[in-house]
């Protein structure tokens, strides 16, 4: 017969094992709408990884949803605004639209849109993640990893770039039809190789920060502002959950620090 001490030893071993090796090394994404208006987040899997259980959904102000993923998942999450969908899920969005459907089903965000991008590590390999406004900006976004080991850096773009968006980059819409609902990238606005990091500018030596990417970078120093902005914009971690909050500072419920740590 097994003794109580052996039961205790086995129990302690299981606790230790589960701490070192979290179940399937899986990860979840907790998406929260802290904006004053309804948003419609979308998700897109990268090549070779499956789509998440939902690829598009509605979030009213204050609502959250928890989405499970699989080890090695790669993809992006963003929010759509100003959407109208019928009972079959067909419709349009003013920003971030993904093929005119509630469920994006493999379609990406139409720019401009603020993007959370991630590749989850397999096994004990670290995750790589960033927030990108390379393709423009529509909403403030904060991503906070909850670490398996130690601590990790938060990242995002908590500033409202729409408020200071140059006129030539503005996307105008909203309920009154005259508000700025998004801010295009210079590539999206002008289509020039020097802004798009294409053609002879398709490498980090020739594609340098521009006047316009500088506006984005000053507002959001931790986010990608142009294609080769890797040094200050890519982060690594091993996390069991990523808390992704849109409009993180709208009601003060989310804390943002200069160090980018969760507090």
Secondary structure as UniProt FT lines:
FT   HELIX           4..20
FT   HELIX           23..25
FT   STRAND          28..33
FT   STRAND          39..45
FT   TURN            47..48
FT   TURN            61..62
FT   STRAND          64..68
FT   TURN            71..72
FT   STRAND          74..81
FT   STRAND          84..85
FT   TURN            87..88
FT   STRAND          90..92
FT   TURN            105..106
FT   STRAND          115..119
FT   TURN            123..124
FT   STRAND          127..132
FT   TURN            134..135
FT   STRAND          141..147
FT   STRAND          155..157
FT   HELIX           161..164
FT   HELIX           167..169
FT   STRAND          170..173
FT   STRAND          179..183
FT   HELIX           186..190
FT   HELIX           193..196
FT   HELIX           199..201
FT   TURN            204..206
FT   HELIX           211..219
FT   TURN            221..222
FT   TURN            227..228
FT   TURN            231..233
FT   STRAND          235..237
FT   STRAND          239..246
FT   TURN            248..249
FT   TURN            258..259
//
